[in-house]
Structure formats: structure tokens, C-alpha cells
Amino acid sequence: MHQLGIRRHSELMQLSSTDYDQWMYFFSIEPAGHIADNWRAGVMTASIVNAVAQLKSHEALKPSDIFPDPHANLYLKSVSAQSMRHFSKQLKSSL
């Protein structure tokens, strides 16, 4: 609850359950803290990699490829060796 400035248990106990539920719902929609920081870092990293490697839109990295959302249903993506070789060649040629 540090996003609300609540540091101690006594402060949390003064918050009504309705307010607590509303804040929890808000933070589930609008992440804050390290989740939002990771997303911003993912946006920057994906943008830089996409620009340097000159990736086409269908090959471009998304922020979620860099920092997956911990709240999303995680599943393993299958990646072919051919696509990894292609990506590696593009990175090498751009340097």
C-alpha cells in the first residue's frame, strides 16, 4: 500500500474497506510502482532494439517481450531457431 502513502498497519486500519477495494481495483487497472517502472523500461528497450535492428512491424519487439506482465496468464511462446537466427543477423548487421 506504499502507493497510497500507507507505511504502517495502523494507517491501513483507518482506511475503510470500500476505499481499500476501490484502490485495489484502481491499481489492478493502472499499475504503479515496480510494475509500471518495468513497463516503461520495456517500452524504451523495445523501441531502441526495434530502431537499431530496423525490424519490420511483424518482427518488432513489444514491451511485454522484454518485461512480461506478472498479472497476465503466462505461457511459453514457441520460438523457432530460424527466427532467432534472423533476429541475430539483423542485430549484427546493424552494429
Contacts in CASP RR format, 6 or more apart in sequence:
PFRMAT RR
TARGET T0000
AUTHOR 0000-0000-0000
METHOD contacts of the structure
MODEL  1
MHQLGIRRHSELMQLSSTDYDQWMYFFSIEPAGHIADNWRAGVMTASIVN
AVAQLKSHEALKPSDIFPDPHANLYLKSVSAQSMRHFSKQLKSSL
1 12 0 8 1.000
1 23 0 8 1.000
3 23 0 8 1.000
3 27 0 8 1.000
3 32 0 8 1.000
3 33 0 8 1.000
4 15 0 8 1.000
4 23 0 8 1.000
5 11 0 8 1.000
6 12 0 8 1.000
6 15 0 8 1.000
12 20 0 8 1.000
15 23 0 8 1.000
28 71 0 8 1.000
31 39 0 8 1.000
31 71 0 8 1.000
35 69 0 8 1.000
35 70 0 8 1.000
35 71 0 8 1.000
38 67 0 8 1.000
39 63 0 8 1.000
39 67 0 8 1.000
39 69 0 8 1.000
41 66 0 8 1.000
41 67 0 8 1.000
42 63 0 8 1.000
42 66 0 8 1.000
42 67 0 8 1.000
43 63 0 8 1.000
45 61 0 8 1.000
45 63 0 8 1.000
45 66 0 8 1.000
46 60 0 8 1.000
46 61 0 8 1.000
46 62 0 8 1.000
46 63 0 8 1.000
46 65 0 8 1.000
46 66 0 8 1.000
49 55 0 8 1.000
49 61 0 8 1.000
49 91 0 8 1.000
50 60 0 8 1.000
50 61 0 8 1.000
52 91 0 8 1.000
52 94 0 8 1.000
52 95 0 8 1.000
53 87 0 8 1.000
53 90 0 8 1.000
53 91 0 8 1.000
53 94 0 8 1.000
54 90 0 8 1.000
54 94 0 8 1.000
55 61 0 8 1.000
55 87 0 8 1.000
55 90 0 8 1.000
59 86 0 8 1.000
59 87 0 8 1.000
59 90 0 8 1.000
64 72 0 8 1.000
68 74 0 8 1.000
END
